[in-house]
Structure formats: structure tokens, C-alpha cells
Amino acid sequence: MHAFVRSFLEHLETERNCSPHTLRSYETDLHQLISYLRRRNISSLGQVDKSILRAYLSSLLTGGLSRRSVARKIACLRSFFRYAKRRHVTISNPTLTLISPKLEKRLPSFLDERTTARLFDAVDTTSPRGRLEAAILELFYSTGIRLSELINLNVHDVDLQNATVKVTGKGSKDRILPLGRMAVQALRRYLDDRSRFGGQASSADAEPSFFLMPKGRRFYPEAVARIVKRHIARVSEVEKKSPHVIRHSFATHLLNRGADLRAVKELLGHESLSTTQVYTHISTEHMKKVYRQAHPKA
């Protein structure tokens, strides 16, 4: 079974261009399933049926795993057994009628426009480090890009002359995004200092990284996340203080100001419009708040 898991992961990497994060998560999920099957003396995937999977998922829930995590594991199992059936490792797909646990609807955290303005006003840009951090924050808010997309940016991806940036999103899909005026200014100021951070990519990089840490190293996700968390904490008590909060703020502010939902979908790099539609709920709440505050009979 472990050999087939490796085959499945190779399929995801080479044919479906899944991210390293997805591959790691699926590998963990599938090895966890195999351990469960072996404890029940099940030695082949062909022996797995719906009742076994339901018992496995039930054991995860009773063990304290959240419904959201179980739902993610079900998505992994569906993909895995669909692949197994295509490869004739199993006669049928036992996940076809599996029902995911009902999840509570959680609206993404975001900063309102006034708090976002304070976020940028609070950045000290009198030092090279401050100008670097300002450039990172401005780029997040100007484009709504993901953390992984930002740290993978190379020098040739950023075109300040035309105020655009090319990012590689999920599934290795590229998209060209416009840069706002403030972002262009912040990126230019950072580029004036870039040589102070090393100016070259590390030897492991095939292309020179746009954002550099000291000694010319490419940023890693936790380092950028710490920068964002520190700056958000100065101006907001929002529970989550991650780069994704700025991404959510970007989308929410666009919709609040009348942007087309499909345009926002393309900017965010979402596969499905339904993924973007979560922001319409936030915008609706914003409109209700404005209505209650302004309408004389609200």
C-alpha cells in the first residue's frame, strides 16, 4: 500500500501540479489511513469498503479531530480511491457515497479600510528594514497574493515600469496582476536598498529572489508571517494576524467599492467563483452596518 501511495503522490506532483503543502498533507493522511487498516489486519486497498472508511473517520472524530480536518481528509480519500479505481487497484470507489461532516460557516477575518490605512501609516520607513517590510505589506494589499506567491517572486516577475507583477499560483498557473501606485512607490524604495540585503539569490535559487533576507537569502514563509503579524498587532485586535488577513481585506475592500465578483476571482487566482463568493457575505454585512447607521428607520 505504501508503494501505491508513492505512485499517487507522484501523479499529483507531475500531472496535477499540486503544491508541496498539499503533497505533504496527503502523504500524512494516507499513511495514517494505512496504519489504521493494518491495525484491523487489512492488507490491501481492495478490501476497503465504505463501512471501513466510515469507522476510520468516526475514530478520528471521537479522537478529538475537528470536523474541518476530517472533511479535508475525506477530500484526500476521494482523490486517492478515484485514482486507485482508474489504476484497477480497487474494483469500486468506496468514497462515492461518503458524506462529509457539516461545517460551521466561518467568514474570513479582515481589516476595515480605516484600520488598513493605520497599518501602513505605522510602518517606520526610515530604515532599509522598514522599507523592506513596507514593500511586503504594500504588495500583499495591492495584489491580494498568497504568502507562497510572494516568497516565490523573482526579480524578473516584477515590472515596475508597467506596474504589473507575474505570480505563480496553485497548480503552477501564472497570472499577471496590476500594482497600485503606493505599492509601486514602496517597491521602488525597497529596490534602492536591495543590495544591502545581499542583492543576489542564494546558491540554491535558479533565479534571483525579489525579496531578500539578510545575506541575500530568499524569505521563508514563517519569516514573512511574523512581519505581517507584528504590524497587524499594532493596529488591530483581530484574532488572526496572518498574510491571508490582508488578502481577505484586499478582496473585501474591492467588493465594498463595487468591483465585479468575477474580476476579483481572477485577481485572487481562485479556480471557482464559489470560493470568491464568501466575500459577498462580508460585503453584505458591511452594507447592513451602513444601513443601520444611516437609515432613519433602521
Residue pairs with C-beta under 8 A, 6 or more apart in sequence:
1 34
1 37
1 43
1 44
1 45
2 31
2 34
4 45
4 84
4 87
4 89
5 27
5 30
5 31
5 34
5 80
7 87
8 26
8 30
8 80
8 83
8 84
9 23
9 26
9 27
11 83
12 18
12 22
12 23
12 26
12 79
13 23
16 171
17 171
17 172
18 26
18 171
19 148
19 170
21 148
25 72
25 76
26 76
26 79
26 80
29 72
29 73
29 76
29 77
30 76
30 80
32 73
33 56
33 77
36 56
36 59
37 43
37 47
37 48
37 52
37 56
40 52
42 48
42 52
45 81
45 84
45 89
45 90
46 89
46 90
46 91
48 81
48 90
48 94
49 94
50 94
50 95
50 97
50 98
52 94
53 77
53 94
53 95
53 98
54 98
57 70
57 73
57 74
57 98
60 69
60 70
60 73
61 67
61 70
61 101
67 101
67 102
67 103
67 104
68 103
70 100
70 101
71 100
71 101
71 103
74 95
74 98
74 100
75 100
77 95
77 98
78 93
78 95
78 98
81 90
81 93
81 94
81 95
82 93
82 95
84 90
84 93
85 91
85 92
85 93
107 278
107 281
107 282
107 285
108 244
108 245
108 248
108 278
108 279
108 282
109 238
109 239
109 240
109 245
109 248
110 238
110 245
110 248
110 249
110 251
110 252
110 282
111 119
111 232
111 235
111 236
111 238
111 245
111 246
111 249
113 253
113 256
115 235
115 236
116 141
116 249
116 253
118 235
119 137
119 231
119 232
119 234
119 235
119 236
120 134
120 137
120 138
120 141
120 182
122 231
122 234
122 235
123 130
123 133
123 134
123 137
123 231
124 130
125 131
125 134
125 189
128 193
128 196
128 197
131 186
131 189
131 190
131 192
131 193
132 190
132 193
132 197
132 211
133 227
133 231
134 186
134 189
134 190
135 183
135 186
135 187
135 189
135 190
135 211
136 150
136 211
136 224
136 227
136 228
137 186
137 227
137 228
137 231
137 246
138 180
138 182
138 183
138 186
138 187
139 145
139 150
139 165
139 179
139 183
139 186
139 187
140 150
140 228
140 243
140 246
140 247
140 250
141 183
141 246
141 249
141 250
142 179
142 180
142 182
142 183
142 250
143 165
143 167
143 177
143 178
143 179
143 183
143 250
143 267
144 177
144 246
144 247
144 250
144 251
144 267
144 268
145 165
145 167
145 177
145 247
146 169
146 243
146 244
146 247
146 269
147 221
147 224
147 225
147 242
147 243
147 244
148 221
149 167
149 168
149 169
149 269
150 167
150 211
150 219
150 224
150 243
151 209
151 211
151 218
151 219
151 220
151 221
151 224
152 167
152 168
153 165
153 167
153 209
153 210
153 211
154 201
154 207
154 208
154 209
154 210
155 207
155 208
155 209
155 210
156 207
157 165
157 166
157 167
157 210
158 165
158 166
158 187
158 210
159 165
159 166
160 179
160 184
160 187
160 188
160 191
163 178
163 179
163 180
163 181
163 184
164 176
164 177
164 178
164 179
165 176
165 177
165 179
166 174
166 175
166 176
166 177
167 174
167 175
167 177
167 269
168 174
169 175
169 269
170 269
170 271
171 271
173 269
175 266
175 269
177 267
179 187
190 211
194 212
197 212
197 213
197 214
197 215
197 216
198 212
198 214
198 215
198 216
198 217
199 212
199 216
200 208
200 216
201 207
201 208
201 209
201 212
201 216
201 218
202 209
202 216
202 217
202 218
205 218
209 218
209 219
211 218
211 219
211 224
212 218
212 219
213 219
213 223
224 243
225 242
225 243
228 241
228 242
228 243
228 245
228 246
229 241
229 242
232 238
232 241
232 245
232 246
233 241
238 245
247 268
248 279
248 282
251 264
251 267
251 268
251 276
251 279
252 279
252 282
252 283
252 286
254 263
254 264
254 267
255 261
255 264
255 279
255 280
255 282
255 283
256 283
256 286
261 273
261 276
261 277
261 279
261 280
262 273
264 276
264 279
265 273
265 275
265 276
268 275
268 276
270 276
291 298
292 298
